[in-house]
Amino acid sequence: MKMKNICVIGLGYVGLTLAVVLAEKGFRVLGIERREEITDILKKGKAHFYEKNLDMLLKKYLNKNLFIYNGIPDDQEIDAFVIAVGTPVDEQRKPDLQFVIDTIETVSQKLREGQTIILRSTVPIGTSREVVYPLLAKSGKGFYLAFCPERTTEGKALEELRTLPQIIGGYDSESVDRANDIFRKVTCTTIEVESLETAEMNKIIDNTYRDLVFAYANEMSLICKKLGLNGNKVIEAANLSYPRTDIPIPGFVGGTCLLKDPWIFIDCVRKKTGYIPKLTKAAREINEDLTRHVLVRLVKYLEENDIPKKKVKLFISGLTFKGNPDNDDLRGSSSVDLLEKLKKSGFGNIYGHDFNLTEKTIKELGLKPCSLEKGFRDADIVLIMNNNYRYHNLDIERLIGLMKTGALFYDSWHIYDPGLIRDLNLVSYESLSYKTR
């Protein structure tokens, strides 16, 4: 069967980027988003988040072969539904599948004979077969079901949708074939796996592995720091021209996927097998604890210098969850997590800056928005919290010269040369992996 008319449900980061690429590839796409404030923006040809070239593609295909709705229309031909709604974890770090369940129940009510349903959201292993399939079967209609995980990174989603291999698992071989009919037109490589569960596990493996290697780098950097070593330099030397070592740069680990997917996996495995994945759990705890390390250091600095928390001028630059590629996503941001800890600890005079956020957004975080120069000027503490490429182009010596003498410059991602900062003899330098004595 030739798949032509695709209904993408959930127009967040995953759904909207896929919808415009499907439109680009010649499909007729119905984009469904229940939040009216979002559809109002999209219908004007403007995305509600930043992604390189997304606005351009949205405007190009809007109302030509990409159409935006608040609900599934009854009068439109649909060959396949792609479900791309959120799967958060609750306060107890348990997966919340209510968005998936609500969406599948809605699709079930609209289902017509022979349609294909593709689940793209990260879910516990077994969800497609044990939860989604029975809900769809209540319709009494014949259907096909596949799990095809999203694997892109923010800032490169459009490029990666066209180039990364797409994993495809199906309820049966016909389900795989129908999903393949869509994705082989999107990317050059599709990988057919043996079951729905295998595809679900592949998605979990991607993100838990990345979380694990980041945690290893972060733990090593913290240990090096305690030993008086430069953790970044140690890792750099270990990696250099040695094919069996490839340790990432130490740094904060954020974003919704890496914050929730390990907990989804841990909960799923515990329920199904009684086993708790030890490495996955330890890695997540190490990465989540980094902001506490920073808070402890800041409090100690104030105590050593007899500076009251309410009077300290603290400047945070880099608020989005990652700095490179460009994005405006605050979900799962370590900066936001640290900010909450700072407020609870009693810090009150906090300035904020980000290359990709508006003053309004920064103000909504409870920060005083400002330029880099204003933030550095007379600051007691400056925190660089993400790795945006623009930091490399700053005249950091001039900016540090604006800080109070003896202030603390916390370069979380070790962007600047600690020796250079030390030789200025103006401020103390510290990163996650090193501090000047």
C-alpha positions in Angstrom: 0.0 0.0 0.0 1.3 3.4 -0.9 1.3 5.7 2.2 0.5 9.3 1.2 -1.6 11.0 3.9 0.0 11.2 7.4 -1.5 12.5 10.6 1.2 13.6 13.1 -0.3 14.0 16.6 1.7 16.2 19.0 3.6 19.1 17.5 6.3 19.6 20.1 10.0 19.2 19.2 9.6 15.7 17.9 6.3 16.0 16.1 6.7 19.3 14.4 10.2 18.6 13.0 9.0 15.3 11.6 5.8 16.9 10.2 7.7 19.5 8.1 10.2 16.9 6.9 7.4 14.6 5.8 5.8 17.6 4.0 9.1 18.3 2.4 9.3 14.7 1.1 5.9 15.0 -0.6 3.5 13.6 2.0 0.2 15.3 2.7 0.5 16.0 6.5 -2.1 16.8 9.1 -0.5 18.2 12.2 -2.5 17.9 15.3 -1.8 19.9 18.5 -4.4 20.2 21.3 -3.0 23.4 22.7 -4.7 26.2 21.0 -2.0 28.8 21.9 0.5 26.6 20.0 -1.7 26.1 16.9 -2.4 29.8 16.7 1.3 30.4 16.4 1.9 27.6 13.9 -0.9 28.7 11.7 1.0 32.0 11.3 4.0 30.1 10.0 6.0 30.5 13.1 7.4 27.7 15.3 7.0 27.9 19.1 10.6 26.9 19.6 13.9 27.5 17.8 15.3 24.9 15.4 17.5 25.9 12.5 15.5 26.3 9.3 12.3 25.2 10.9 10.4 28.5 10.4 11.5 28.5 6.7 10.1 25.0 6.1 7.0 25.6 8.0 6.1 28.7 6.0 7.0 26.9 2.8 4.7 24.0 3.2 1.9 25.4 5.5 -1.5 25.1 3.9 0.1 23.4 0.8 0.7 19.9 2.1 1.0 20.7 5.8 -2.2 21.6 7.6 -2.6 22.4 11.3 -5.6 21.3 13.5 -6.5 21.2 17.1 -8.1 17.8 16.7 -8.3 14.9 14.2 -10.6 16.0 11.4 -13.4 13.6 10.2 -13.4 14.7 6.6 -9.7 14.1 5.8 -8.1 10.9 4.3 -5.5 9.4 6.6 -3.3 6.5 5.8 -1.2 6.6 9.0 -1.1 8.2 12.4 2.2 9.1 14.0 2.0 9.6 17.8 4.6 12.0 19.1 3.2 13.1 22.5 5.1 13.5 25.7 5.9 10.8 28.2 7.1 12.6 31.3 8.0 11.1 34.7 6.1 12.1 37.8 7.6 13.4 41.1 8.4 9.8 42.1 10.2 9.3 38.8 7.6 6.9 37.5 6.6 7.1 33.8 3.3 8.9 33.1 1.7 7.5 30.0 -1.5 9.4 30.2 -0.8 11.5 27.1 -0.2 8.4 25.1 -3.3 6.6 26.4 -5.5 9.7 25.8 -4.2 10.0 22.3 -4.6 6.3 21.4 -8.1 6.3 22.8 -8.9 9.3 20.5 -7.3 7.6 17.5 -9.3 4.4 18.3 -12.5 6.3 18.1 -11.6 7.7 14.7 -9.9 4.6 13.3 -10.8 3.4 9.9 -10.1 -0.1 8.5 -6.5 -0.7 7.4 -4.9 2.4 8.9 -1.3 2.3 10.3 -0.4 3.7 13.8 3.2 4.5 14.5 4.3 5.3 18.0 7.3 7.6 18.3 7.3 8.6 21.9 9.7 7.1 24.4 7.8 4.4 26.4 8.6 1.6 28.8 9.4 -1.7 27.0 6.2 -3.5 26.2 3.9 -0.4 26.0 3.2 -0.8 22.3 2.0 -4.4 22.6 0.5 -4.3 26.1 -1.1 -0.8 26.2 -1.4 0.6 22.8 -2.5 -2.5 20.8 -5.4 -3.4 23.2 -6.7 0.2 23.2 -6.8 0.2 19.4 -8.3 -3.2 19.2 -11.4 -1.9 21.0 -12.3 -0.2 17.8 -13.1 -3.5 16.1 -11.2 -2.3 13.0 -8.2 -3.9 11.4 -5.1 -1.8 11.8 -1.3 -2.0 11.7 1.0 -1.0 14.5 4.7 0.0 14.5 7.2 1.6 16.9 9.7 3.9 15.2 11.7 5.8 17.8 12.8 9.4 17.4 16.6 9.7 17.8 17.4 13.3 16.8 19.2 16.0 18.9 17.7 19.5 19.2 19.4 22.0 16.9 20.1 19.3 14.3 16.7 17.6 14.2 15.8 18.5 10.6 19.2 17.4 9.3 19.3 14.2 11.3 15.7 13.2 10.3 17.0 13.0 6.8 20.3 11.3 7.5 20.1 9.1 10.7 19.0 5.5 10.3 15.4 4.9 11.3 14.7 1.9 13.5 11.4 0.2 12.7 9.7 -2.5 14.8 6.2 -3.8 14.1 3.4 -5.9 15.5 3.7 -8.0 12.3 5.6 -8.0 9.0 2.9 -5.9 7.2 3.1 -3.3 10.0 6.9 -3.1 9.4 6.4 -2.8 5.6 3.9 0.1 6.0 6.1 2.1 8.4 9.0 1.4 6.1 7.0 2.8 3.2 7.0 6.1 5.0 10.5 6.3 6.5 12.4 5.1 3.4 11.3 8.3 1.8 12.6 10.4 4.7 16.0 8.9 5.3 18.5 6.8 3.3 18.7 3.9 5.9 16.0 2.1 7.7 16.7 -0.7 10.2 14.0 -3.4 10.6 14.1 -5.0 14.0 12.4 -8.2 15.2 9.7 -6.8 17.4 8.0 -3.8 18.9 9.9 -4.4 22.1 13.2 -4.4 20.4 12.5 -1.0 18.8 11.4 0.3 22.2 14.6 -1.0 23.8 16.7 0.6 21.1 15.4 4.0 22.0 16.1 3.5 25.7 19.6 2.2 25.0 20.4 5.4 23.0 19.7 7.7 25.9 20.8 5.6 28.8 24.2 5.0 27.1 24.8 8.7 26.6 23.8 9.5 30.1 26.3 6.8 31.3 29.3 8.1 29.4 28.6 11.6 30.5 28.4 10.5 34.1 31.7 8.7 33.8 33.4 11.9 32.5 31.7 14.0 35.2 32.7 11.6 38.0 36.3 11.5 36.8 36.4 15.3 36.6 35.1 15.7 40.2 37.7 13.2 41.4 40.5 14.9 39.6 39.4 18.2 41.1 39.6 16.8 44.6 43.1 15.5 43.8 44.3 18.9 42.6 44.4 17.8 39.0 42.9 19.4 35.9 40.2 16.9 34.9 39.8 18.3 31.4 43.5 18.0 30.7 43.6 14.4 32.0 40.7 13.4 29.8 42.2 15.2 26.8 45.5 13.4 27.2 43.7 10.0 27.7 41.7 10.5 24.5 44.5 11.9 22.2 45.3 9.5 19.4 44.3 6.5 21.5 41.5 4.5 19.8 40.2 2.7 22.9 39.4 5.8 24.9 36.7 8.3 23.9 35.6 10.2 27.1 33.3 13.2 26.5 34.0 16.7 27.9 32.7 17.0 31.5 29.6 19.1 31.8 26.0 19.4 32.9 23.6 16.9 31.4 20.2 18.2 30.7 17.2 18.1 28.3 14.0 16.2 28.8 15.2 12.9 27.2 18.3 12.3 29.3 16.5 13.4 32.5 13.5 11.1 32.1 14.4 8.2 29.9 16.8 6.5 32.3 14.1 6.6 35.0 11.5 5.2 32.6 14.0 2.3 31.9 14.7 1.7 35.6 11.1 1.6 36.5 10.2 -0.7 33.6 13.0 -3.2 34.3 12.2 -3.3 38.0 8.5 -4.0 37.4 9.1 -6.7 34.7 12.2 -8.5 36.2 12.7 -7.3 39.7 16.2 -6.1 38.8 17.3 -2.5 39.2 19.8 -1.4 36.5 22.7 -0.3 38.7 24.9 1.6 36.2 21.9 3.4 34.7 20.7 4.5 38.2 24.2 5.5 39.4 24.8 7.5 36.2 21.6 9.5 36.5 22.3 10.2 40.2 25.8 11.5 39.4 24.6 13.8 36.7 21.7 15.1 38.7 24.0 15.9 41.6 26.3 18.3 39.7 24.2 21.4 40.5 24.5 20.6 44.2 28.3 20.5 43.9 28.1 24.0 42.4 25.8 25.3 45.1 28.0 24.0 47.9 31.0 25.7 46.3 29.2 29.0 46.0 28.0 29.0 49.6 31.5 28.2 50.8 32.9 31.1 48.7 30.5 33.5 50.4 31.3 32.2 53.8 35.1 32.5 53.2 34.6 36.1 52.1 31.9 37.1 54.6 29.4 38.1 51.8 25.7 37.8 52.7 23.6 35.8 50.3 21.1 38.6 49.8 23.8 41.1 48.9 26.0 39.1 46.6 25.8 40.0 42.9 25.6 36.7 41.1 25.5 36.5 37.3 24.5 33.4 35.4 25.1 33.2 31.6 23.9 30.2 29.6 20.4 29.2 30.7 19.2 26.8 28.0 19.8 23.1 28.7 22.7 23.0 26.2 24.6 25.7 24.3 25.5 23.9 21.1 23.7 23.7 18.7 21.7 26.8 19.3 18.3 26.3 21.0 15.9 28.0 23.3 14.8 25.0 25.3 14.8 25.4 29.1 13.3 22.0 29.8 15.6 19.9 31.9 18.1 22.8 32.1 20.8 22.5 34.8 20.8 26.3 35.0 17.2 26.3 36.0 17.8 23.5 38.5 20.7 25.4 40.0 18.6 28.6 40.1 15.9 26.9 42.1 18.5 25.7 44.6 20.1 29.1 44.8 16.7 30.7 45.6 15.9 28.1 48.3 19.3 28.7 49.8 18.7 32.4 50.1 20.4 34.0 47.1 18.4 37.0 46.0 20.4 39.3 43.6 20.8 37.2 40.5 21.3 38.5 37.0 20.8 36.3 33.9 21.9 36.2 30.3 21.5 33.8 27.4 22.3 34.2 23.7 19.0 32.6 22.6 16.4 33.8 25.1 14.4 36.9 25.2 14.5 39.3 28.2 10.9 38.4 28.9 11.8 34.7 29.3 14.8 35.4 31.5 12.6 37.7 33.7 10.0 34.9 34.0 12.8 32.7 35.6 13.1 35.3 38.4 16.3 36.7 37.0 17.4 40.3 36.2 18.0 40.2 32.4 21.2 42.0 31.3 24.0 42.1 28.8 27.2 40.2 29.3 29.1 43.4 30.2 26.5 44.5 32.8 26.5 41.0 34.3 30.2 40.9 34.7 30.5 44.4 36.1 31.0 44.4 39.9 30.0 40.8 40.1 31.0 38.7 43.1 30.3 35.5 41.2 30.0 34.7 37.5 28.8 31.4 36.3 29.1 30.2 32.7 26.6 27.4 32.6 26.5 26.0 29.0 28.9 25.6 26.1 27.5 28.0 23.5 30.1 28.6 20.8 29.9 32.4 21.2 31.7 32.2 24.5 34.9 31.3 22.6 34.8 34.7 20.9 34.5 36.9 24.0 37.2 39.2 25.2 37.2 37.3 28.5 40.2 39.2 29.9 38.4 42.5 29.6 35.1 41.1 31.0 36.9 39.5 34.0 38.5 42.9 34.6 35.0 44.3 35.3 34.4 41.9 38.2 35.2 42.7 41.8 38.8 41.8 42.8 38.8 38.4 44.4 35.5 37.4 42.8 34.8 33.8 41.7 34.6 33.0 38.0 33.0 29.6 37.6 33.6 28.3 34.1 31.4 25.1 34.2 32.4 23.8 30.8 36.1 24.7 31.1 35.9 27.0 28.1 38.7 29.3 29.1 42.3 28.6 30.0 42.6 28.5 33.8 46.3 29.6 33.5 45.2 32.8 31.7 42.6 33.6 34.3 45.1 32.9 37.1 47.8 35.1 35.6 45.4 38.1 35.6 45.6 37.9 39.4 42.1 39.3 39.7 39.7 36.5 40.4 39.6 32.8 41.4 38.9 30.4 38.6 36.9 27.2 39.0 35.2 24.6 36.7 33.5 21.3 37.3 36.9 19.6 36.8 39.5 22.1 38.2 40.1 25.1 40.4 43.0 27.4 40.8 44.6 27.3 44.2 
